[in-house]
Amino acid sequence: MINRDLIRIKIVQLTYAYYQNGNRNMDNAEKELLYSLSKAYGLYNHLLALIVAITQEERHRVEVLTTRAKREGTEEPSQRFAYNKFAVQLEENKQLVSYISTQQQRWEDDIETVRRLCDQIEQSTIYQEYMQSEEDSYDVDREVWRKIYRTLIQENEDLDALLEEKSLYWNDDKEIVDTFVIKTIKRFDPANKSNQELLPEYKDEEDREFAVKLFRATILNADTYQRYMSETSRNWDFSRLAYMDVVIMQIAIAEMLTFPNIPATVTINEYVDLAKVYSTPRSGGYINGMLDTIARYLIETGAMMKQMPEPRQRRPREVMQGSPRYGNRPYNRSYNRQPMRGYDGQDIERTEFKVEDNTDKE
């Protein structure tokens, strides 16, 4: 489940925190990185468990209404959603049951949130159409939960705020983790019953190694990478610069030099997208130009054996309004979230970062 997009985000956060904290212990920082990634996998399981918690609350409501209907001699409520075939299979899933049994955080402790979500679901058009439909199949049951998740859980500010209170590590994880929950819903097959496989923590060991190698290269070769920035920044105002920009470029250079199989253009695009979200309004264009120049410099000097496309003619500058990968949202995501935080719990601020240009000194 943990993919390289999430790994890159975590490394940006951890690298920033590493330089902001006084105790720069590489081993501890590496452990913190792996722990923060494992917490993202915990969020994935916690959100799957939310579907189960909602189903159990709906079942309780149906039982109460059924008892009342029998007592009053009125029509009993439908049990269709309370015993949704997909949700029942998820509830019985062996991996998820095992996960829930080991956790201290349970949705029962946030039952009011679960009840509010039940209310929102019951009032939704998706729910009403599902309950009125005569089509009864596993596919229909699975699809209604996919729609509910995308409409009422994926974009839910109150739920986002609750999860951020539960874990500092979940501050920026939910948007990516949501996509994996939806992917999991679509993958469920009734033939697998309780043995349906959930997504693994890592697709393979290579992704875990990618995280460790990239973080170590970023920190251990910082002086070299910052020298590359200084040597190639003559046409850029590099003396006064958002500190987050330096962090992002440092990680991008580490990726270009450490992983020969990742094209330089792919790396540049990934970190330009991150800069549009996590740094200043000008950072996307600035970092795009800087990394392009640095990549060509590394190729020309023989430091990197990759290819870059022929430079394109410069176009008029456009205002960037977000990132196709990380979302079309205002910069630093301050519209409905707390400021991005380091793992010391402190808000990340934009600070000036000066790099001395030593290229003319012998």
KOLSE-93324 format. One record per residue (C-alpha): x, y, z; residue in three letters; residue number from 1. Coordinates in steps of 0.02 Angstrom, whole numbers, plus 50000, padded with zeros to 5 digits. Layout:
N
- u;v;w;res;n
- X;Y;Z;ALA;NUM
...
END
This chain:
362
- u;v;w;res;n
- 50000;50000;50000;MET;1
- 50140;50119;50043;ILE;2
- 50192;50186;49874;ASN;3
- 50328;50305;49820;ARG;4
- 50215;50457;49819;ASP;5
- 50184;50433;50005;LEU;6
- 50367;50393;50036;ILE;7
- 50421;50556;49955;ARG;8
- 50298;50656;50060;ILE;9
- 50362;50574;50220;LYS;10
- 50543;50607;50173;ILE;11
- 50505;50791;50141;VAL;12
- 50427;50802;50314;GLN;13
- 50564;50703;50402;LEU;14
- 50706;50795;50316;THR;15
- 50634;50962;50366;TYR;16
- 50610;50902;50545;ALA;17
- 50786;50830;50548;TYR;18
- 50862;51001;50514;TYR;19
- 50744;51093;50630;GLN;20
- 50778;50980;50779;ASN;21
- 50937;51005;50879;GLY;22
- 50974;50820;50898;ASN;23
- 51024;50761;50724;ARG;24
- 51035;50574;50752;ASN;25
- 51029;50483;50586;MET;26
- 50979;50314;50656;ASP;27
- 50836;50388;50757;ASN;28
- 50778;50488;50607;ALA;29
- 50777;50332;50499;GLU;30
- 50674;50239;50628;LYS;31
- 50555;50386;50634;GLU;32
- 50535;50377;50445;LEU;33
- 50489;50192;50447;LEU;34
- 50374;50217;50595;TYR;35
- 50282;50360;50508;SER;36
- 50257;50250;50355;LEU;37
- 50190;50109;50464;SER;38
- 50067;50233;50539;LYS;39
- 50002;50270;50364;ALA;40
- 49966;50084;50346;TYR;41
- 49879;50091;50514;GLY;42
- 49768;50230;50447;LEU;43
- 49723;50120;50299;TYR;44
- 49662;49983;50416;ASN;45
- 49577;50109;50530;HIS;46
- 49474;50178;50385;LEU;47
- 49424;50003;50332;LEU;48
- 49372;49973;50512;ALA;49
- 49264;50130;50500;LEU;50
- 49156;50043;50368;ILE;51
- 49133;49900;50491;VAL;52
- 49091;50020;50634;ALA;53
- 48960;50109;50528;ILE;54
- 48885;49942;50478;THR;55
- 48874;49887;50660;GLN;56
- 48792;50051;50712;GLU;57
- 48666;50032;50570;GLU;58
- 48631;49855;50627;ARG;59
- 48599;49919;50803;HIS;60
- 48478;50049;50737;ARG;61
- 48384;49918;50637;VAL;62
- 48370;49806;50791;GLU;63
- 48298;49949;50894;VAL;64
- 48173;49995;50758;LEU;65
- 48126;49813;50731;THR;66
- 48089;49789;50916;THR;67
- 47982;49946;50917;ARG;68
- 47890;49892;50758;ALA;69
- 47849;49721;50832;LYS;70
- 47785;49803;50991;ARG;71
- 47678;49930;50897;GLU;72
- 47625;49813;50758;GLY;73
- 47699;49922;50621;THR;74
- 47806;49879;50470;GLU;75
- 47980;49821;50513;GLU;76
- 48129;49918;50438;PRO;77
- 48234;49850;50296;SER;78
- 48394;49762;50348;GLN;79
- 48474;49782;50178;ARG;80
- 48607;49910;50221;PHE;81
- 48639;49840;50395;ALA;82
- 48681;49673;50316;TYR;83
- 48761;49739;50157;ASN;84
- 48853;49590;50080;LYS;85
- 49016;49682;50051;PHE;86
- 49017;49758;50227;ALA;87
- 48982;49590;50307;VAL;88
- 49126;49512;50212;GLN;89
- 49240;49654;50267;LEU;90
- 49180;49634;50447;GLU;91
- 49232;49450;50442;GLU;92
- 49398;49480;50354;ASN;93
- 49533;49389;50450;LYS;94
- 49669;49518;50419;GLN;95
- 49560;49663;50474;LEU;96
- 49493;49569;50626;VAL;97
- 49673;49532;50677;SER;98
- 49721;49714;50656;TYR;99
- 49573;49779;50758;ILE;100
- 49611;49657;50900;SER;101
- 49785;49731;50923;THR;102
- 49735;49916;50923;GLN;103
- 49699;50030;51069;GLN;104
- 49613;50157;50956;GLN;105
- 49440;50094;50913;ARG;106
- 49292;50175;50830;TRP;107
- 49187;50131;50982;GLU;108
- 49283;50270;51070;ASP;109
- 49222;50393;50937;ASP;110
- 49045;50328;50924;ILE;111
- 48972;50502;50902;GLU;112
- 49074;50524;50744;THR;113
- 49012;50356;50682;VAL;114
- 48832;50405;50720;ARG;115
- 48849;50570;50628;ARG;116
- 48915;50477;50477;LEU;117
- 48768;50357;50487;CYS;118
- 48649;50506;50488;ASP;119
- 48735;50582;50336;GLN;120
- 48729;50416;50244;ILE;121
- 48544;50389;50280;GLU;122
- 48504;50564;50218;GLN;123
- 48604;50544;50057;SER;124
- 48532;50511;49885;THR;125
- 48653;50365;49866;ILE;126
- 48576;50277;50015;TYR;127
- 48396;50315;49967;GLN;128
- 48418;50249;49790;GLU;129
- 48506;50094;49855;TYR;130
- 48368;50055;49979;MET;131
- 48232;50079;49847;GLN;132
- 48319;49978;49712;SER;133
- 48253;49805;49675;GLU;134
- 48423;49746;49611;GLU;135
- 48501;49638;49745;ASP;136
- 48678;49576;49716;SER;137
- 48852;49580;49791;TYR;138
- 48910;49699;49654;ASP;139
- 48773;49823;49698;VAL;140
- 48816;49811;49883;ASP;141
- 49001;49839;49850;ARG;142
- 48967;49984;49732;GLU;143
- 48856;50077;49855;VAL;144
- 48996;50074;49982;TRP;145
- 49121;50137;49853;ARG;146
- 49005;50283;49816;LYS;147
- 48974;50317;50001;ILE;148
- 49159;50318;50039;TYR;149
- 49203;50434;49895;ARG;150
- 49060;50554;49931;THR;151
- 49042;50558;50120;LEU;152
- 49205;50492;50195;ILE;153
- 49343;50542;50075;GLN;154
- 49291;50726;50076;GLU;155
- 49240;50748;50258;ASN;156
- 49324;50891;50351;GLU;157
- 49257;50838;50522;ASP;158
- 49327;50663;50500;LEU;159
- 49493;50733;50439;ASP;160
- 49505;50843;50593;ALA;161
- 49467;50696;50708;LEU;162
- 49601;50588;50628;LEU;163
- 49730;50726;50642;GLU;164
- 49691;50738;50828;GLU;165
- 49714;50550;50844;LYS;166
- 49887;50546;50767;SER;167
- 50009;50681;50715;LEU;168
- 50072;50560;50583;TYR;169
- 49903;50561;50496;TRP;170
- 49911;50748;50465;ASN;171
- 49942;50731;50278;ASP;172
- 49911;50546;50246;ASP;173
- 49724;50532;50222;LYS;174
- 49711;50595;50044;GLU;175
- 49828;50461;49979;ILE;176
- 49765;50325;50097;VAL;177
- 49586;50359;50041;ASP;178
- 49633;50305;49865;THR;179
- 49696;50138;49932;PHE;180
- 49537;50109;50032;VAL;181
- 49433;50136;49874;ILE;182
- 49550;50021;49779;LYS;183
- 49525;49888;49913;THR;184
- 49336;49902;49903;ILE;185
- 49342;49874;49715;LYS;186
- 49458;49723;49736;ARG;187
- 49343;49628;49855;PHE;188
- 49278;49463;49784;ASP;189
- 49140;49366;49872;PRO;190
- 49224;49202;49823;ALA;191
- 49369;49244;49940;ASN;192
- 49253;49259;50091;LYS;193
- 49350;49301;50251;SER;194
- 49517;49264;50166;ASN;195
- 49509;49412;50049;GLN;196
- 49682;49491;50047;GLU;197
- 49700;49672;50097;LEU;198
- 49838;49777;50023;LEU;199
- 50009;49736;50098;PRO;200
- 50106;49869;50192;GLU;201
- 50234;49876;50052;TYR;202
- 50210;49809;49876;LYS;203
- 50384;49733;49890;ASP;204
- 50545;49754;49986;GLU;205
- 50610;49870;49850;GLU;206
- 50494;50011;49904;ASP;207
- 50550;49998;50085;ARG;208
- 50732;50004;50027;GLU;209
- 50689;50154;49918;PHE;210
- 50630;50249;50073;ALA;211
- 50785;50211;50175;VAL;212
- 50912;50240;50035;LYS;213
- 50832;50404;49980;LEU;214
- 50825;50474;50157;PHE;215
- 51004;50424;50196;ARG;216
- 51070;50495;50033;ALA;217
- 50977;50659;50063;THR;218
- 51054;50685;50235;ILE;219
- 51228;50612;50212;LEU;220
- 51264;50704;50048;ASN;221
- 51182;50869;50094;ALA;222
- 51338;50975;50072;ASP;223
- 51371;50905;49898;THR;224
- 51192;50930;49841;TYR;225
- 51184;51107;49907;GLN;226
- 51346;51145;49815;ARG;227
- 51262;51086;49654;TYR;228
- 51120;51207;49690;MET;229
- 51241;51350;49719;SER;230
- 51346;51313;49565;GLU;231
- 51196;51310;49449;THR;232
- 51097;51455;49521;SER;233
- 51182;51604;49439;ARG;234
- 51024;51652;49345;ASN;235
- 50913;51626;49497;TRP;236
- 50885;51724;49657;ASP;237
- 50954;51587;49767;PHE;238
- 51019;51693;49910;SER;239
- 50846;51718;49986;ARG;240
- 50743;51561;49972;LEU;241
- 50606;51466;50064;ALA;242
- 50692;51333;50168;TYR;243
- 50565;51204;50110;MET;244
- 50624;51235;49930;ASP;245
- 50801;51187;49979;VAL;246
- 50738;51029;50065;VAL;247
- 50635;50977;49914;ILE;248
- 50777;51008;49791;MET;249
- 50900;50917;49902;GLN;250
- 50789;50762;49904;ILE;251
- 50760;50773;49716;ALA;252
- 50947;50778;49683;ILE;253
- 50971;50629;49798;ALA;254
- 50840;50531;49700;GLU;255
- 50916;50576;49531;MET;256
- 51090;50520;49586;LEU;257
- 51043;50368;49692;THR;258
- 50917;50281;49580;PHE;259
- 50981;50260;49401;PRO;260
- 50821;50175;49341;ASN;261
- 50709;50324;49380;ILE;262
- 50713;50449;49235;PRO;263
- 50769;50623;49285;ALA;264
- 50612;50701;49212;THR;265
- 50502;50588;49320;VAL;266
- 50596;50641;49477;THR;267
- 50584;50825;49431;ILE;268
- 50396;50814;49401;ASN;269
- 50368;50725;49567;GLU;270
- 50456;50859;49669;TYR;271
- 50382;51004;49571;VAL;272
- 50211;50934;49619;ASP;273
- 50263;50926;49802;LEU;274
- 50330;51104;49796;ALA;275
- 50164;51169;49730;LYS;276
- 50078;51097;49883;VAL;277
- 50204;51117;50024;TYR;278
- 50300;51276;49986;SER;279
- 50270;51453;49919;THR;280
- 50164;51506;49768;PRO;281
- 50320;51530;49661;ARG;282
- 50407;51371;49715;SER;283
- 50338;51256;49580;GLY;284
- 50408;51355;49435;GLY;285
- 50567;51398;49528;TYR;286
- 50607;51218;49575;ILE;287
- 50562;51157;49401;ASN;288
- 50689;51274;49323;GLY;289
- 50822;51240;49455;MET;290
- 50808;51051;49446;LEU;291
- 50810;51054;49257;ASP;292
- 50970;51156;49261;THR;293
- 51047;51046;49396;ILE;294
- 51005;50886;49302;ALA;295
- 51089;50950;49144;ARG;296
- 51240;51006;49246;TYR;297
- 51256;50833;49325;LEU;298
- 51247;50751;49154;ILE;299
- 51376;50871;49078;GLU;300
- 51498;50843;49221;THR;301
- 51477;50654;49216;GLY;302
- 51401;50644;49390;ALA;303
- 51239;50570;49321;MET;304
- 51216;50449;49176;MET;305
- 51040;50494;49124;LYS;306
- 50959;50587;48982;GLN;307
- 50861;50747;48976;MET;308
- 50751;50808;48832;PRO;309
- 50806;50954;48726;GLU;310
- 50765;51120;48814;PRO;311
- 50599;51194;48759;ARG;312
- 50574;51375;48714;GLN;313
- 50525;51477;48864;ARG;314
- 50339;51513;48875;ARG;315
- 50255;51658;48965;PRO;316
- 50245;51620;49150;ARG;317
- 50078;51553;49208;GLU;318
- 50005;51558;49382;VAL;319
- 50007;51383;49454;MET;320
- 49849;51328;49543;GLN;321
- 49897;51165;49623;GLY;322
- 49958;50994;49576;SER;323
- 49873;50860;49471;PRO;324
- 49946;50727;49584;ARG;325
- 49928;50805;49756;TYR;326
- 49770;50904;49726;GLY;327
- 49708;51071;49662;ASN;328
- 49713;51163;49827;ARG;329
- 49786;51326;49890;PRO;330
- 49969;51321;49934;TYR;331
- 50018;51249;50105;ASN;332
- 49842;51176;50116;ARG;333
- 49793;51304;50247;SER;334
- 49614;51319;50186;TYR;335
- 49548;51183;50301;ASN;336
- 49695;51106;50389;ARG;337
- 49823;51147;50519;GLN;338
- 49992;51205;50450;PRO;339
- 50109;51067;50398;MET;340
- 50199;51004;50553;ARG;341
- 50367;50925;50585;GLY;342
- 50372;50771;50693;TYR;343
- 50419;50877;50843;ASP;344
- 50241;50943;50834;GLY;345
- 50296;51118;50782;GLN;346
- 50220;51207;50634;ASP;347
- 50333;51215;50482;ILE;348
- 50371;51394;50438;GLU;349
- 50450;51466;50283;ARG;350
- 50623;51526;50330;THR;351
- 50763;51604;50232;GLU;352
- 50905;51491;50183;PHE;353
- 51068;51560;50118;LYS;354
- 51195;51460;50022;VAL;355
- 51364;51538;49994;GLU;356
- 51422;51541;49814;ASP;357
- 51600;51477;49815;ASN;358
- 51619;51449;49629;THR;359
- 51736;51600;49605;ASP;360
- 51847;51555;49753;LYS;361
- 52004;51455;49722;GLU;362
END
